[in-house]
Amino acid sequence: MKMKRTTGTLITIGALALSQLTIHAAVIFDNLVTPNDQGYQVNKGVMGGGQSVAMGFVIGGTSQTLSSVVLGLVGSTSPGFVVALYGGGNGTTPGSLLANLSGPASPSSANYYTYTPTGTPTLEANTTYYIVAACQSSDGNVHWNLGAASQNPGSSGEFSTPTMFYNTGSGWLSDSGKASMQVNGAGLSPVPEPSEWAAISFGVLGMVWVAKRRFMPARA
């Protein structure tokens, strides 16, 4: 009975210790407002030639895996609207494409629209990224709503400086406004303290000991 009790205790401690390294969902950046028809005009831009629009944000002290982006939008019925994640080109403007995001291509009514990456792009800590919106259809026209001037509680990211950009085909130009956007991700818990590492190590060693005892051949 004592052996079973010890085994159960070690397994429990090990599981609790390893839970320190689990993935946690998080709102990285959020300045969403109630969807409306006010905002930045997005039409056939640099991801297909007109005006593309980008909004920047800075990751906090923990690296994240991008899971989704929510935008406040209203537009025409068939704009061929596309969204992508860009890295920083020179620290102040969008640079290179990192991941395309899939979602509604015809955000007609004023609403929140969710876009998800085709892969699992990593957002490095203390790094600036940009969400870029464009229309691939020549008659596409979408308004990316004006967002809140400050981030909402619970967000771990910050506005970039500058925050907004637009591109009419001759390079990115900055703007003082802000667009409505929420960026969601998942990241590892912060690096454990020394005492937490000790608990994790004890838990792992305990689980190894239990496994060895279970598979150890019986002595004659």
N, C-alpha and C positions, 0 to 999 in steps of 0.2 A: 504493500500500500504506500509505503514511504517513497519507493522508487517512482511509482506512478505520479505521486504528488510533486516530486522534484522535477520530473520530466515535464509535467503540465506547466509548472512555474517557469521553467527555462524557456519553453516555447512561447509563453505569454510575454515574458520580458523581451525575447528576441523580436517578436512581432511588433511590440510597442516601440522598441528601439529603431527597427527598420522603418517604421512609419514616419520617422523624422525625415526620410528622404523621398516621401511620396510627392506626386505632382499636384499642384494646387491651381485651380482656375482663378483668374484675376482679371479685374477691369484695369487695363493699363492706362487708358486715356479716355476721358468722357466729357464732352461739352455739348451733348445733345439738347435740343430744344424741341418744342412741339412743332411737327412738320408744317411748313407753310410754303408760299410761292415766292418768297424773297430770298435772294442769294446770288451766287456766282453762275454765270451762264457757261455751260459746257456744250460745245458743239464739235464738229469733226476736227479733232486736234492732232497733236504730234504722234499719237499712236495710230494714226490712220490718216494728217494735214491741217485750220480754224483756231480753236481755242481749247486747250487742256487746262485743267485746274489741279493744283496740288496743295495738300495741307500737311505740315510737318509736326512731329511730336518726338519727344526725347524719352527714351527708356530710363527707368530709375536704376537703383543699385543692384537689381537682380535680373539676370538674363531670362528671356521668356520665349516660348514657342507661340507664334501667332495662330490663333484659332478662328477669329472672325472679325469683320469690320462692319459696323452699322452706320449708315449714312441717312441724313434727312434729305429727301429728294422730291422733285415734281417735274414732269417733262412731257414730251410728246409720246405718242403711242408706239412708235417703232424707231427709236433713236440709235439702236446698236450700241447702247451704253456699256462701257467697259471700265473696270477698276483694277489697279495694280499696286503692288508694294515696290517702292524704289528706295535705294540707299542714298546717302549723301554724296553729291559730286565733289564739292569743295568745302563742305562743312556748312554752307549757307544756302545751297540750292539742291533740288533733286538731281541725282546722278544716274545710276544704272538700274535697270530692271532687276528685281530680285525674285518676284513671284507674281503670277497673274491670279486674280481673285474671281471666282465664279459666283454668279448671282443674277438677279433680274436684269435683262437687257432693255426692258421697256418700263421704267418706273414712271407711270403716267400720273397717278393720283398722289397728292401730297401725303407722304407716309415715311416710316422707317423701313429701309431696305438692307438686308444682310448679305454680305459677300464673304466667301470663305476661300482660303488658299488651296491651290491644287496639290501642294505638298505640305511640308511642315517647316516653314522658314523660321530660323532662329533669330530673335531680336536681341542683340548683345547689350549688356548693361551700359548705361551712360553713353548711348549712341543715338544719333538722330536718324529718323526714317520718315518717309513721305508716302501718303496715300494719294495716288494720281488717278484722276477721272477724265475720260474722253469719250467721244462718240465716233463710231466707225462709219455710220451712215451719213451721207451728204445732207440729208434733211433732218438729222438728229438734233435735238435741242432740249437740254435738261438744266434745271436750276438746282444747284447744290445749296441747300438752305444756309442762311446765316446762323451761326451757332452762338452759344453762350460765351461771354467775354472771359470767363474764368472756368477752370476745370471743376467738375462736380466732385463731392466727397467720395472717398473710396478709390480714387484713381491713383496709380503709382507713377504715372508718366507726367510730363510737363509739355507746355507749348514750346515749339522750337522758336528760334529767333533768327530771321523773321519766320512768321508762321505760314502765311499764304503765298502762293505763286500762281501765275498764269503764263501760258505759252501760246503765242499766236503763230508759231512757226519760225521765229527768229531768236529763240532762246527764252529762258525763264526770267520773268520779272516779278519782283516781290510786291506784296500788297499788305496793308495794315489790318485787314479784316480777318475774320475767323469763320470757318465753315462747321456745320453741325456733324459731329462724328464721335463714334465710340469704337475703341480698339480693345479687343479681348484676347487674352492669352493664357498660357499655363506655364508655370516655371517651377523649378526645384525650390524647396524650402531654403532659407538662408543657410550658409555653412554652419554646422553645429559647433557649439562651444566645446572646449576640452572635456568638460564633464559629460556632455552629450555623446562625444566620441567614445568615452569610456563605457557608457551604457550601451552604445551600439556594438562596440567590440565584445563586451560581455555577452550580449544577447546572441551575436553571431557565433561566438565560440560555444555557447551553451547549446545552440541548435546543432552545431557540428558534433558535439559530444553525444547528444541524444541520437543523432543519425548513426554514429559509429556503434553505439551500444545496441541499437536495433539490428544492425547487420553483422555484428560480431558473432562468429561461430561459437556454439556452445562448447564448453570445456568438458573433457571426459571426467 
